[in-house]
Amino acid sequence: MSLLDAIKTQSQITDSVIVSFSMGKDSIVTLDLCMRYFKHVGAFFMYLVPGLEFQENTLKKYEKYYGIEILRVPHFENSNFYRYGSFRDPDFTVPLVKINDIYAYVRKQTGVEWIAGGEKIADSIVRLSMLKHSGSVDVKRRRFYPVMYWHDKEIKEYIKYHRLLYPEFNRKLGFSFHSLAGKELAAIKDIYPKDYQRILKFFPEAQAGVLQYEMNKKSGEK
Ligand SMILES: Nc1ncnc2c1ncn2[C@@H]1O[C@H](COP(=O)(O)OS(=O)(=O)O)[C@@H](OP(=O)(O)O)[C@H]1O
């Protein structure tokens, strides 16, 4: 069995695909594979905060490199944060959004049915059971999992071998930004201060976690 079997099978089903693109290493490989095996490729990125420069600059680089458009859509978890007031005041007029609502939206925008993502069996036990159940082609959910059988080692080797663009912000921050935890935000405050101020405009109370993290760090250093 070859690691390319999944994508080869998927490309027999359709010539058009949308990639769920987080700028994490698995979806970087997924996007590159899809570019090689499908005729029409689109992508979407779910943001926690719209228009962060460090993310936007990188998304633009991928768009230019592959000649594709990457849709920016709010992360479905935002609806929980906004409705119930996580890191901000609650607003019960905000409807709850699920991942399937995001899929429905991007399908409507692009006219493409199948969505490929970077989920892998090696990620966790939950992933293993989900992917073993669906296989690399989930007909019911119209999802493809091109790298489901890959391990981190192979993902890293592919990125290196094909000299794929790996976001500078991942290297600088040491993580790919997807939470409002104090530790992560403290790093953003240091390295991308303008973006940090923008995050606080949307989630003002996230500052508390950063201050707590900074205080703990200081007292630990003494
Ligand atoms: N923000 C965002 N925007 C678009 N697509 C996203 C996003 N977050 C996750 N994903 C897609 O899901 C793949 C697996 O991500 P994760 O392992 O982090 O798990 S999770 O789905 O977010 O729970 C993930 O692959 P990788 O992030 O490369 O592992 C993507 O294909």
The ligand as an ORCA input file, in Angstrom:
! r2SCAN-3c Opt
* xyz 0 1
  N      -8.842     26.994     11.315
  C      -8.988     26.041     10.380
  N      -9.344     26.364      9.123
  C      -9.493     25.412      8.164
  N      -9.316     24.109      8.400
  C      -8.974     23.718      9.635
  C      -8.799     24.664     10.694
  N      -8.463     23.976     11.818
  C      -8.405     22.679     11.473
  N      -8.712     22.506     10.165
  C      -8.725     21.239      9.374
  O      -8.846     20.096     10.222
  C      -7.618     19.335     10.168
  C      -7.340     18.711     11.508
  O      -7.174     19.718     12.461
  P      -6.916     19.405     13.963
  O      -6.162     18.123     14.104
  O      -6.334     20.630     14.593
  O      -8.308     19.112     14.603
  S      -9.647     19.888     14.554
  O     -10.404     19.376     13.374
  O      -9.419     21.320     14.478
  O     -10.292     19.489     15.817
  C      -6.590     20.384      9.757
  O      -5.355     19.868      9.367
  P      -4.021     20.338     10.199
  O      -4.333     21.575     10.990
  O      -2.958     20.606      9.229
  O      -3.712     19.176     11.102
  C      -7.362     21.099      8.678
  O      -7.491     20.346      7.517
*
